[in-house]
């Protein structure tokens, strides 16, 4: 019975979430260009959800806020990393007395924030909570995507080669001396009229480049797994975890007598 109760509770939670998403996406019918993010923003606006109180800045963030613009103005040619390095060095020089004042300010603002956020959460309707939860999930997903994109760039993931049609476009762009974006508007039907014998040239080029790409990708994926980033590789490239074996080595042992 306890198991059935848990399953029923889980089903009800999932159902309510699905209903919430469907409520938001109902306006997408016949308008595929709309996104969940757009719907969430419009839903928040239509429900008149008040602005969520902002958490107070910690002493260190207070200091960064005060000094960042000054550092950038004094050193216009340095990058963000160097700005943070300079700020970190300056922070070490801040007296304990100044830090104590910042801490006191932080604690005072934290008490005010706690009261405001309690009232904010208490005043929300169930529908408003659902929409805000969806908005929060969307933000987390976007952050995750940005992090993954940055990591793929930093680890220099091999780029997939262009297909036969894009190779043809690239070649025609050079011949006709036109940018690809303009050429694509005028060459839509040309590819269909290219003889199969000529298409084979582009297909062969793609096959050769794709073979090289697959080899480079395999090496990159092995490196990613060894460096602790298995989430970046394809499922088929992940080595399945070995299950602990309980098979005894009976080599050289005589079977026991019954």
Protein Blocks (a to p, Z undefined) as FASTA:
>chain_A
ZZmmmmmmmmmmmmmmmmmmmmmmmmmgopakbcfklmmmmmmmmnopacdddddddfkl
mmmmmmmmmmmmmmmmbcfklmmmmmmmmmmmpcfklmmmmmmmmmmmmmmmmmmmmmmm
mmpcfklmmmmmmmmmmmmmmmmmmmmmmmmmmnopacddddfklmmmmmmmmmnopafk
lmmmmmmmmmmmpcfklmmmmmmmmmmmmmmmmmmmmmmmmmmmmnopaklpcfklpccd
ddddfbdcfehiacddZZ
